[in-house]
Amino acid sequence: MKKYFILLFLAAMAFTGCSSDYTILDSVGNVTLTADKSNQIIGNAITFTVKDDKGTDVTQETIFYVDGVAIDGNTFTSETMGTFAVNADYSGVKSESLTVTFGDGSEINFVKRVLVEDYTGTWCGYCPRVAYAIEQLHLQTENFVPVAIHRPSSNVSSINYDPYNYDTSELENIIDIPGYPKGMLNRMTQWKFPEPNNVDKAVALTQGENPKLGLALTPVVSGGTINLSVNVNFSKDFTGLKLVVYVLENGLIYEQHNYTTYYGGVDVIEDYEHNHVLRAVLTPLLGEAISGTETVINNTFTKSFNVSVPENVINYSKLEFVAFVVDADGKALNVRKAAAGDVQEFEIQ
């Protein structure tokens, strides 16, 4: 009888053991290691992420190694300049190595854009020539910012009347180039005539020596108020810089005289769409000085604006904002545009 009960007990144990649940872990074939930055300024952090071959983030279960030494967590900071090899190990599966570099900031380059200021007028029959050149420039590069400065009269009785006229005579007196149209590159260089045949002159200004400063804008338009933050970051020391900030409007419909062969050679072009039209300047037209204590390597200068939407604006949803930095000679060094709601970061190359 005792043997019988022992056999029943063993059978019950065997049944219970066989009915237990087991979790079978999926095998991982490989993992991918990435860094949020490949170049960083000393004293600042680089963050690493690891995903398995199914795209699942396994960062928290991963051990990271920098130059073969395990680190705590998934961020790394160096106080010395240099290049470091980074590896990751997730449950025995090792990543490919990547390298990150820490420097003093002087090696940082920014996307370089050219500012194109088109002095124009709805009454001006030759002005579509520059507008057409800007369209051709758009086919060659995205690294430019156009601004349409309508001139020269708000007097409805004038033959030069323009409903979008904005007085920039202070700047035009310095440029000292009479008549319209005139296309100005980076404020102080005249776009060679005929502009549509010299698009390469504008493209060339997006190349070559890096400006060593970049801009990032964060504009918000709400309830008739503009809140705009303009940030400028420097990767070398500067002196004598100024900031200029424009408010533009797109989608303005008004007739355009046209004496050119462009746009079908039609005069007048009815219901012409005028874009990038200058509506207000939030700084002095020639720029607001930036303190030399701000324009130093690794520093970010911030200028904030809280202003009412200009009364001449027709459609708040069509607003556009442009900020650029000029040197002591008034030349634009770099420029950036943004629409309401954009939250920009610096464009580091």
C-alpha positions as CSV (number, residue, x, y, z in Angstrom):
1,M,0.0,0.0,0.0
2,K,2.8,2.4,0.9
3,K,4.4,1.7,-2.5
4,Y,1.1,2.6,-4.2
5,F,0.9,6.0,-2.5
6,I,4.5,6.8,-3.4
7,L,3.7,6.0,-7.1
8,L,0.6,8.3,-7.0
9,F,2.7,11.1,-5.5
10,L,5.4,10.8,-8.1
11,A,2.8,10.7,-10.9
12,A,1.2,13.9,-9.5
13,M,4.5,15.7,-9.3
14,A,5.3,14.6,-12.9
15,F,1.9,15.9,-14.1
16,T,2.3,19.2,-12.3
17,G,5.9,19.7,-13.6
18,C,4.8,19.1,-17.2
19,S,1.9,21.6,-16.9
20,S,4.2,24.5,-15.9
21,D,4.5,27.5,-18.3
22,Y,7.9,28.2,-19.9
23,T,9.0,31.5,-21.7
24,I,11.1,30.9,-24.7
25,L,13.2,34.0,-25.5
26,D,13.5,35.0,-29.2
27,S,17.0,34.9,-30.5
28,V,18.5,38.2,-31.6
29,G,20.6,38.0,-34.8
30,N,22.2,41.4,-34.6
31,V,21.8,44.8,-32.9
32,T,22.3,48.3,-34.3
33,L,24.1,51.0,-32.4
34,T,23.5,54.7,-33.1
35,A,24.5,58.0,-31.6
36,D,22.5,61.2,-31.5
37,K,25.7,63.1,-32.5
38,S,28.9,62.1,-34.1
39,N,30.6,65.3,-33.1
40,Q,30.2,67.1,-29.8
41,I,31.8,69.9,-27.9
42,I,33.8,68.8,-24.9
43,G,31.8,68.8,-21.7
44,N,28.6,67.9,-23.5
45,A,27.0,64.5,-23.8
46,I,26.4,62.1,-26.6
47,T,23.5,59.7,-26.2
48,F,23.6,56.1,-27.6
49,T,20.7,53.9,-28.7
50,V,20.5,50.2,-29.5
51,K,17.8,48.4,-31.4
52,D,17.5,44.7,-32.2
53,D,16.9,43.3,-35.6
54,K,13.1,43.7,-35.2
55,G,13.5,47.4,-34.5
56,T,12.8,47.1,-30.7
57,D,14.7,49.5,-28.5
58,V,16.8,47.5,-26.1
59,T,19.0,50.4,-24.9
60,Q,18.2,49.9,-21.2
61,E,19.3,46.2,-21.4
62,T,22.5,47.0,-23.2
63,I,26.1,47.5,-21.9
64,F,28.1,50.3,-23.7
65,Y,31.8,50.4,-24.0
66,V,34.0,53.4,-24.9
67,D,37.5,52.4,-26.0
68,G,36.8,49.0,-24.5
69,V,35.8,50.3,-21.0
70,A,32.2,49.8,-19.9
71,I,30.3,53.0,-19.0
72,D,27.3,53.7,-16.8
73,G,24.1,54.2,-18.8
74,N,23.9,55.2,-22.4
75,T,25.5,58.7,-22.4
76,F,29.1,59.7,-22.7
77,T,30.9,63.0,-22.0
78,S,34.5,63.8,-22.5
79,E,36.4,66.8,-21.0
80,T,39.3,66.3,-23.5
81,M,39.3,66.5,-27.3
82,G,39.7,63.3,-29.2
83,T,38.0,60.5,-31.1
84,F,36.5,57.5,-29.2
85,A,35.4,54.0,-30.3
86,V,32.0,52.9,-29.0
87,N,30.6,49.4,-28.9
88,A,27.4,47.8,-27.4
89,D,26.7,44.4,-26.0
90,Y,23.1,43.2,-25.7
91,S,22.8,39.8,-24.1
92,G,26.0,38.7,-25.7
93,V,25.2,40.1,-29.1
94,K,27.7,42.7,-30.0
95,S,27.2,45.8,-32.3
96,E,29.4,47.1,-35.0
97,S,31.8,49.8,-33.7
98,L,31.2,53.5,-34.3
99,T,33.3,56.5,-33.5
100,V,32.5,59.8,-31.9
101,T,34.6,62.9,-31.7
102,F,34.8,65.7,-29.1
103,G,36.3,69.0,-30.0
104,D,36.4,72.7,-28.9
105,G,33.7,73.7,-31.3
106,S,36.0,75.2,-34.0
107,E,35.4,72.2,-36.2
108,I,31.7,72.7,-36.4
109,N,30.2,73.9,-39.7
110,F,26.7,75.1,-40.4
111,V,24.5,74.9,-43.5
112,K,25.3,78.0,-45.6
113,R,22.5,79.9,-47.2
114,V,22.4,83.0,-49.4
115,L,20.0,85.8,-48.8
116,V,18.2,87.1,-51.9
117,E,16.5,90.4,-51.6
118,D,14.4,91.2,-54.6
119,Y,13.6,94.9,-54.9
120,T,10.4,94.8,-56.9
121,G,7.0,96.4,-57.6
122,T,3.7,95.4,-58.9
123,W,3.9,98.4,-61.3
124,C,7.3,97.4,-62.5
125,G,7.2,95.6,-65.9
126,Y,10.8,94.3,-65.8
127,C,10.6,93.1,-62.2
128,P,9.3,89.6,-63.1
129,R,12.8,88.9,-64.5
130,V,14.2,88.6,-61.0
131,A,11.2,86.6,-59.8
132,Y,11.8,84.2,-62.6
133,A,15.5,84.0,-61.7
134,I,14.5,83.1,-58.1
135,E,12.4,80.2,-59.5
136,Q,15.4,79.0,-61.5
137,L,17.6,79.2,-58.4
138,H,15.1,77.0,-56.6
139,L,15.7,74.3,-59.2
140,Q,19.5,74.4,-58.3
141,T,19.5,74.6,-54.5
142,E,17.4,74.9,-51.4
143,N,20.0,76.8,-49.6
144,F,18.7,80.3,-50.2
145,V,16.1,82.6,-48.6
146,P,14.2,85.0,-50.8
147,V,12.7,88.3,-49.7
148,A,10.5,90.5,-51.9
149,I,10.9,94.1,-51.0
150,H,8.1,96.1,-52.8
151,R,8.9,99.7,-53.6
152,P,8.6,102.6,-53.8
153,S,5.3,104.3,-53.2
154,S,2.1,103.8,-51.1
155,N,0.4,106.8,-52.8
156,V,-2.4,105.4,-54.9
157,S,-2.1,108.3,-57.3
158,S,1.5,107.5,-58.1
159,I,2.5,105.6,-61.2
160,N,4.8,103.7,-58.9
161,Y,2.1,102.7,-56.4
162,D,2.5,99.3,-54.8
163,P,0.0,98.1,-52.2
164,Y,2.8,96.2,-50.5
165,N,5.3,99.0,-50.4
166,Y,7.8,98.9,-47.5
167,D,10.1,101.8,-46.9
168,T,13.7,100.5,-47.1
169,S,15.2,103.8,-48.3
170,E,17.7,103.7,-45.4
171,L,19.2,100.5,-46.8
172,E,18.9,101.5,-50.5
173,N,20.8,104.7,-49.9
174,I,23.7,102.6,-48.7
175,I,23.4,100.2,-51.6
176,D,23.2,103.2,-54.0
177,I,21.9,101.3,-57.0
178,P,19.0,103.3,-58.6
179,G,15.9,101.8,-60.2
180,Y,14.0,98.6,-60.1
181,P,14.3,95.7,-60.2
182,K,17.5,94.9,-58.4
183,G,18.4,91.6,-56.9
184,M,20.8,91.8,-54.0
185,L,22.7,88.8,-52.7
186,N,23.7,88.7,-49.1
187,R,22.5,92.3,-49.0
188,M,25.5,94.0,-50.5
189,T,26.3,92.2,-53.8
190,Q,24.2,92.9,-56.9
191,W,23.0,89.9,-58.7
192,K,24.5,90.1,-62.2
193,F,22.1,91.1,-65.0
194,P,20.3,89.2,-66.5
195,E,19.7,87.3,-63.4
196,P,18.1,84.2,-65.0
197,N,21.3,83.7,-66.9
198,N,23.5,84.1,-63.8
199,V,21.9,81.7,-61.3
200,D,25.3,80.2,-60.7
201,K,26.4,83.5,-59.1
202,A,23.8,83.0,-56.4
203,V,24.6,79.2,-56.0
204,A,28.3,80.0,-55.6
205,L,27.5,82.0,-52.4
206,T,26.2,78.8,-50.8
207,Q,29.6,77.2,-51.3
208,G,33.2,77.8,-50.1
209,E,34.2,79.1,-46.7
210,N,31.8,78.2,-44.0
211,P,30.1,81.1,-42.1
212,K,30.9,79.5,-38.7
213,L,27.5,80.6,-37.4
214,G,24.1,79.1,-37.6
215,L,20.6,80.2,-36.8
216,A,17.5,78.4,-35.4
217,L,14.0,80.0,-35.2
218,T,11.0,79.1,-33.1
219,P,8.0,81.3,-34.1
220,V,4.5,81.0,-32.6
221,V,1.5,83.1,-33.9
222,S,-1.5,83.1,-31.6
223,G,-4.3,85.5,-30.9
224,G,-2.8,88.2,-33.0
225,T,0.6,88.0,-31.2
226,I,3.9,86.9,-32.5
227,N,6.3,85.1,-30.1
228,L,9.6,84.5,-31.8
229,S,12.8,83.2,-30.5
230,V,16.0,83.6,-32.6
231,N,19.0,81.6,-31.6
232,V,22.5,82.1,-33.1
233,N,25.3,79.7,-32.4
234,F,29.0,80.4,-33.1
235,S,31.9,78.1,-33.9
236,K,34.5,80.9,-33.9
237,D,34.9,84.3,-32.3
238,F,33.3,87.3,-34.0
239,T,33.1,91.1,-33.5
240,G,30.8,93.8,-34.9
241,L,27.8,91.5,-35.8
242,K,24.2,92.6,-36.0
243,L,20.9,90.7,-36.2
244,V,18.1,91.5,-38.6
245,V,14.7,89.9,-38.4
246,Y,11.9,90.2,-41.0
247,V,8.2,89.3,-41.0
248,L,7.1,88.2,-44.5
249,E,3.7,87.2,-46.0
250,N,3.0,84.7,-48.7
251,G,0.0,84.2,-51.0
252,L,-0.8,87.9,-51.7
253,I,-2.9,88.2,-54.9
254,Y,-2.5,91.3,-57.1
255,E,-1.9,92.1,-60.7
256,Q,1.7,92.3,-61.9
257,H,2.9,94.3,-64.9
258,N,5.3,92.3,-67.2
259,Y,7.4,93.7,-70.0
260,T,9.5,90.5,-70.2
261,T,9.2,87.3,-72.2
262,Y,8.8,85.3,-69.0
263,Y,5.5,84.1,-67.8
264,G,4.2,83.9,-71.3
265,G,5.1,87.6,-72.0
266,V,1.7,88.6,-70.8
267,D,1.1,92.2,-69.6
268,V,-0.8,92.5,-67.2
269,I,-0.5,89.2,-65.3
270,E,-3.8,89.1,-63.5
271,D,-4.2,87.4,-60.0
272,Y,-0.4,87.1,-59.7
273,E,0.7,85.5,-56.5
274,H,3.2,87.6,-54.6
275,N,5.2,85.6,-52.1
276,H,7.9,86.3,-49.4
277,V,6.7,89.9,-49.2
278,L,8.3,92.0,-46.6
279,R,5.7,93.3,-44.1
280,A,7.7,94.3,-41.0
281,V,11.2,94.5,-39.6
282,L,11.4,93.5,-35.9
283,T,15.0,94.9,-35.5
284,P,16.4,98.1,-37.0
285,L,16.6,97.7,-40.7
286,L,20.4,97.8,-40.7
287,G,20.5,95.4,-37.8
288,E,20.6,95.3,-34.0
289,A,24.1,95.0,-32.5
290,I,25.0,91.7,-30.8
291,S,27.4,92.2,-27.9
292,G,30.9,90.9,-28.5
293,T,30.6,88.9,-25.3
294,E,27.9,86.8,-27.0
295,T,29.6,86.2,-30.4
296,V,32.2,83.8,-29.1
297,I,33.0,80.2,-29.9
298,N,30.5,77.6,-28.5
299,N,28.1,80.3,-27.3
300,T,24.4,80.6,-28.3
301,F,22.9,84.1,-28.5
302,T,19.2,84.3,-28.0
303,K,16.9,87.2,-29.0
304,S,13.2,87.0,-28.2
305,F,10.3,89.0,-29.6
306,N,6.8,89.4,-28.4
307,V,4.9,91.7,-30.7
308,S,1.5,92.2,-32.3
309,V,1.0,90.9,-35.8
310,P,1.6,93.8,-38.2
311,E,-1.6,95.6,-39.2
312,N,-0.8,95.3,-42.9
313,V,-0.8,91.4,-42.7
314,I,-3.8,90.0,-44.5
315,N,-3.6,86.3,-43.6
316,Y,-1.9,85.2,-40.3
317,S,-1.5,81.6,-41.6
318,K,0.7,82.8,-44.5
319,L,3.3,84.4,-42.3
320,E,7.0,83.6,-42.7
321,F,10.0,84.7,-40.5
322,V,13.5,85.4,-41.7
323,A,16.5,86.1,-39.5
324,F,20.1,86.8,-40.6
325,V,23.4,88.1,-39.2
326,V,25.4,90.8,-40.9
327,D,29.0,91.8,-40.4
328,A,30.4,95.3,-39.8
329,D,30.2,96.0,-43.5
330,G,26.5,95.0,-43.7
331,K,27.1,91.7,-45.5
332,A,24.8,88.8,-44.5
333,L,26.9,85.9,-43.2
334,N,24.1,83.4,-42.9
335,V,20.3,83.4,-43.0
336,R,17.4,81.1,-42.1
337,K,13.6,81.2,-42.5
338,A,10.8,79.6,-40.6
339,A,7.0,79.3,-40.6
340,A,4.8,79.6,-37.5
341,G,4.9,76.5,-35.5
342,D,8.4,75.5,-36.5
343,V,10.8,74.4,-33.8
344,Q,14.2,74.5,-35.4
345,E,17.6,73.2,-34.3
346,F,21.0,74.3,-35.6
347,E,21.9,72.8,-38.9
348,I,25.3,71.3,-38.2
349,Q,27.0,69.7,-41.1
